[in-house]
């Protein structure tokens, strides 16, 4: 039997209504609920909280209506099975497997679960959304962001967001994977940025405008910062402050100058550092240790990216270096 997503982070597994009520309020912040058939209750809930986002999985085993108060986060629902209905403010959406809906911060929500409804969900704090919007727009986000509940910019952008959330959940579940804090912080950033571009919201028209390009000197300043801080979390806020332009302008400038985004450029720098560490190891070194140091969260992806760049796997480089010693 296949394990539920985020099974390493159990939060709510019960058939008792009183326990369900207590944990629903304490863990998920619900203010009330109604069960169609309490005797069929079989709740499975997992929940992993990170710095700016949280991931969760939920299933009730019976049709249920759950009422949430106003929250300080946006909630993206990604059904895996069955059908449900979400009402947020004046909007509602009926969603099934493969669909998605995104409830706004500052609004109460009602979730109606079908008996076999299961979903993965993502929560993003309002503060994180405002920070990312500020660097994307080069101005403070003074009002709360309001999302269109079930409208997204394009199927491709939505699919990209769903795949990123599923990949993160899979990595958190992998007992063999150790995600470095550096990598995890940047994965969170990537998820939030993808969510802002994939969804339609009260700032979408501003994000759709043409960015102004940064001067070459600004790009060189950012490049030098990346070179000097490759082994620390690199957040778009830091790069934007250095460049003196919005994040969209910075991305546009990097695409024109280097043919890639700032974060892909960061990956190139870290791959080069990984090659140096594997080639010039003065102490016992492992591929896993080097990948961790350089901020790669997935060994398979690291090995493939490394081979594409240097024509060999990192283990080959290390084996050759050890043979010389």
JOZI-V774330 format. One record per backbone hydrogen bond with DSSP energy under -0.5 kcal/mol. NH is the residue of the N-H (numbers start at 1). CO is the residue of the C=O. If there is no record, write none. Layout:
{{NH CO} {NH CO}}
This chain:
{{7 4} {9 6} {11 45} {12 45} {14 43} {20 16} {21 17} {22 18} {23 19} {24 20} {25 21} {26 22} {27 23} {28 23} {28 24} {29 25} {30 24} {31 67} {32 67} {34 65} {36 63} {40 37} {41 38} {42 60} {43 14} {44 59} {45 12} {46 57} {47 9} {48 55} {50 48} {50 53} {54 123} {55 48} {56 121} {57 46} {58 119} {59 44} {60 117} {64 113} {65 34} {66 111} {67 32} {68 109} {69 29} {74 124} {75 103} {76 74} {76 122} {77 75} {77 101} {78 120} {80 118} {81 118} {84 95} {85 112} {86 93} {87 110} {88 91} {89 108} {91 88} {93 86} {95 84} {95 93} {97 82} {98 79} {99 96} {101 77} {102 149} {103 75} {106 71} {107 104} {109 68} {110 87} {111 66} {112 85} {112 110} {113 64} {113 111} {114 83} {117 114} {118 81} {119 58} {120 78} {121 56} {122 76} {123 54} {124 74} {125 52} {126 72} {129 125} {130 126} {131 127} {132 128} {133 129} {134 130} {135 131} {136 132} {137 133} {138 134} {139 134} {142 140} {148 200} {149 147} {151 148} {153 198} {158 154} {159 155} {160 156} {161 157} {162 158} {163 159} {164 160} {165 161} {166 162} {167 163} {168 164} {169 165} {170 166} {171 167} {172 168} {173 169} {174 170} {174 171} {175 173} {177 174} {179 177} {180 178} {184 180} {185 181} {186 182} {187 183} {188 184} {189 185} {190 186} {191 187} {192 188} {193 189} {194 190} {195 191} {196 192} {197 193} {198 194} {199 195} {200 151} {202 146} {204 201} {207 203} {208 204} {209 206} {214 249} {218 215} {219 215} {220 216} {221 217} {222 218} {223 219} {224 220} {225 221} {226 222} {227 223} {228 224} {229 225} {230 227} {232 229} {235 233} {238 235} {239 235} {240 236} {241 237} {242 238} {243 239} {244 240} {245 240} {247 135} {248 136} {250 246} {251 247} {252 248} {253 249} {254 250} {255 251} {256 252} {257 253} {258 254} {259 254} {259 255} {260 254} {265 261} {266 262} {267 263} {268 264} {269 265} {270 266} {271 267} {272 268} {273 269} {274 270} {275 271} {276 272} {277 273} {278 274} {279 275} {280 276} {290 286} {291 287} {292 288} {293 289} {294 290} {295 292} {296 291} {297 295} {299 297} {302 298} {303 299} {304 300} {305 301} {306 302} {307 303} {308 304} {309 305} {310 306} {311 307} {316 313} {317 313} {318 314} {319 315} {320 316} {321 317} {322 318} {323 319} {324 320} {325 321}}
